[in-house]
Amino acid sequence: MTVSLQNIQEAADAIKGSIVETSCTQSKTLSEITGADVRLKFENHQFTASFKDRGALVKLLTLTREEQKAGIIAMSAGNHAQAVAYHAQGLGIPTTIVMPRHTPNIKVESTRALGAEVILRGKGLDEARQFTEALVGERGLHLIHPYDDEQIIAGQGTIALEMLEAFTDLEVLLVPVGGGGLIAGTAVAAKGIRPEIEVIGVQAERFASMLQALEGTKIECGTTTMADGIAVTEPGRYTLPLVREFVDEILLVDEGKIESAVLLLVEVEKTVVEGAGAVGLAALLEHRARFKGRKVGLILTGGNIDLLVLSSIIQRGLVRSGRLVRLRVGIPDLPGSLAEVTRILGEANSNIIEVRHQRAFTNLSLRTAEVEFVIQTLGMSHVRQILEVLSQAKYEASVQDVSVADRDS
């Protein structure tokens, strides 16, 4: 079988009613920010919070009774695991899932809750894959590959059918790329329906394996990325030729841009998206001039982000925007001085979160103490106002971590 538009349409018929036909909406605010006409596909609203539900169910429905009875095995960093476990449970298929040891805990526990046996093995997908292949032989299980399978590819391509039905005039699709299952299926479907559409893949800069394979260069990847769902070091045998034929280009995004995209989706769309699901927006933010005025579709592929990671992203974002500030103020080492400064900060409409008062570790003159405040503000303009008020009151103050000289609120 070679994956075709017809295969993808048949896959859509097979899973209709068993997966969520997620919403496709235009984002007015993201359109204003990026200059493009942005349309979003909320695959993070699937039952297991990722697009992997589609391909997993398509594949499981093709298994024979004997294969189902013998049981299945999958190796995954999380989303494929949950999708396989969920749909296998519904079909009564015994399931074993192998995950890398450092898989986010939310994905591990969610997979176990769906009735699968979870084995944590290996530093990454490569080591997990080797262990999985050994278990296939030992236990006689049927392997459900996360991306390098024609049925999986066809299932993922059903996303494009829904997007182009909702938005028939789409000009560009920005698609996250790991092993290539999603972009291969998406590109085949999109080009089959609308040949002139531009399909562009997006990879994390630290895991550019698909781009390197297309260029014929040595595949060299990093060790970690917040886009762990697409941290794949080896493109598939089936996916690579399809990507080569149907995908127009691969763009790379760095960790900072991915982090900013996750935060922007929380703030603007009020939706939680994991790093891998936010790389399309990250690329759009990075290449605004290129996509200005064009109708761009983004697939928010998943929302299974570790809460500690999400919390850190939010905190760091508040710091970068000046809404959470570490302020150092020199005060006379006299009774009432600290109370006076806190009064000034309160009247300036800042909210004090934390106070540290110390005398020894400072270059200020003797009989002067240094107080470090962590405060909430309204942004960089507000920070500048606070510094001005303190200066007028004859207090020496400075802001740590961010520059207030040339930034707006």
Secondary structure as UniProt FT lines:
FT   HELIX           5..15
FT   TURN            16..18
FT   STRAND          24..26
FT   HELIX           28..34
FT   STRAND          37..42
FT   HELIX           43..45
FT   TURN            47..48
FT   HELIX           52..61
FT   HELIX           65..70
FT   STRAND          72..75
FT   HELIX           79..91
FT   STRAND          95..99
FT   TURN            101..102
FT   HELIX           105..113
FT   TURN            114..115
FT   STRAND          117..120
FT   HELIX           125..139
FT   STRAND          142..143
FT   HELIX           150..166
FT   TURN            168..169
FT   STRAND          172..176
FT   HELIX           181..193
FT   TURN            195..196
FT   STRAND          198..204
FT   TURN            205..206
FT   HELIX           209..215
FT   HELIX           228..230
FT   TURN            237..238
FT   HELIX           239..246
FT   STRAND          249..253
FT   HELIX           255..264
FT   HELIX           265..269
FT   HELIX           275..278
FT   HELIX           279..286
FT   HELIX           288..291
FT   TURN            292..293
FT   STRAND          295..300
FT   HELIX           307..320
FT   TURN            321..322
FT   STRAND          324..332
FT   TURN            335..336
FT   HELIX           337..347
FT   TURN            348..349
FT   STRAND          351..358
FT   TURN            366..367
FT   STRAND          368..376
FT   HELIX           380..392
FT   TURN            393..394
FT   STRAND          396..400
//
